[in-house]
């Protein structure tokens, strides 16, 4: 082996910021890229945001839990049975927990 594999996180960061990787030169294309029209050349590129995320998850925080394989399988099966998602079931469970402890049910419900 010739060393350490490149980090996926570092590769994604470089792609998001437009940085070229420091350790390897950029590959040269075998064919000349198509020329852009003057209008396309003068157009400003869309600004990039840091990191990768789904637009539906903007401004949200992740919560994780480690489950036994049997519990995970049961949760996934219940989601299929209810024709929903595990995220919707977990949101429902979190709101039930809030209600149990006298807190407002503020986790947004998923359809």
SVG drawing of the C-alpha trace seen along z (x, -y; Angstrom):
<svg xmlns="http://www.w3.org/2000/svg" viewBox="-50 -39 54 48">
<polyline fill="none" stroke="black" stroke-width="0.4" points="0.0,0.0 1.1,-3.5 -0.1,-5.2 -3.3,-6.5 -6.5,-6.7 -7.9,-10.2 -10.5,-11.3 -14.1,-11.4 -14.9,-14.3 -11.9,-16.3 -12.9,-15.5 -16.4,-16.7 -15.1,-19.9 -12.9,-20.6 -15.8,-20.0 -18.0,-22.4 -15.4,-25.2 -13.9,-24.6 -10.4,-24.0 -8.2,-21.7 -6.8,-18.7 -3.2,-19.4 -1.8,-15.9 -2.9,-15.0 -2.9,-17.1 -6.2,-17.6 -6.7,-15.1 -6.4,-16.6 -9.5,-15.9 -8.9,-13.8 -11.1,-16.1 -11.4,-19.9 -14.5,-21.0 -17.2,-22.7 -16.9,-26.4 -19.5,-28.5 -21.5,-31.3 -20.5,-34.9 -23.8,-35.2 -23.0,-32.1 -19.4,-33.2 -20.5,-36.5 -23.2,-35.0 -22.2,-34.8 -22.2,-31.3 -24.6,-30.5 -23.0,-31.1 -22.0,-27.8 -22.9,-27.1 -20.6,-25.3 -21.3,-21.6 -23.9,-19.3 -27.5,-19.0 -30.9,-18.5 -32.9,-21.7 -35.7,-20.1 -33.2,-19.7 -31.9,-23.3 -31.8,-24.7 -32.5,-21.3 -30.4,-19.3 -29.7,-15.5 -30.5,-13.2 -29.2,-9.7 -29.7,-6.6 -28.1,-3.2 -30.6,-0.3 -30.4,3.4 -30.8,5.0 -34.1,6.4 -35.5,3.0 -34.2,1.4 -35.9,4.1 -39.1,3.6 -39.0,-0.2 -38.4,0.2 -41.2,2.8 -43.6,0.5 -42.8,-2.3 -43.6,0.0 -46.8,1.2 -48.0,-2.4 -46.9,-3.4 -44.6,-6.1 -41.0,-6.7 -38.9,-6.0 -38.4,-9.7 -42.1,-10.3 -42.4,-7.6 -39.5,-9.0 -41.0,-12.5 -44.3,-11.2 -42.5,-9.4 -40.6,-12.6 -43.8,-14.6 -45.4,-11.8 -42.4,-12.1 -42.7,-15.9 -46.4,-15.4 -45.7,-12.9 -43.3,-15.3 -45.6,-18.3 -43.7,-20.0 -45.2,-21.5 -45.3,-19.1 -43.1,-21.2 -41.5,-18.6 -43.0,-19.1 -45.2,-16.2 -44.3,-14.4 -47.1,-13.4"/>
</svg>
